[in-house]
């Protein structure tokens, strides 16, 4: 008795390989995915630090580059996606640092104004004090 061999015809094998390749292309690259996630986390920190008020240009650049990185990654362009994500991360960090510097400057100016007021009051009180 002769056994039947169970092999897939050539067309079925080609179809299976094409489906596998398509699924692999749809899946993101782990490196690009990780860099995009890091950039998004930096963007969130920048937003919480006051960047929308103090560094809107840098924040917008980071958002734009993240969007482009996600699109490139989805299109299978993993190297440009990773590079755009790195640039977005730097832009978000710059936005955060700019916002922190602006907030620090604002606080310092308010402190200086308060000190000036105290000096003026002190001078006023010392000239009006009876001896």
Secondary structure, DSSP 8 states (H G I E B T S, - for coil): ---------HHHHHHHHHHHHHHHHHS--HHHHHHHHHHHHHHHHHHHTTHHHH-HHHHHHHHHHHHHHHHHHHTT-HHHHHHHHHHHHHHHHHHHHHHHHHHHHHHHHHHHHHHHHHHHHHHHHHHS---
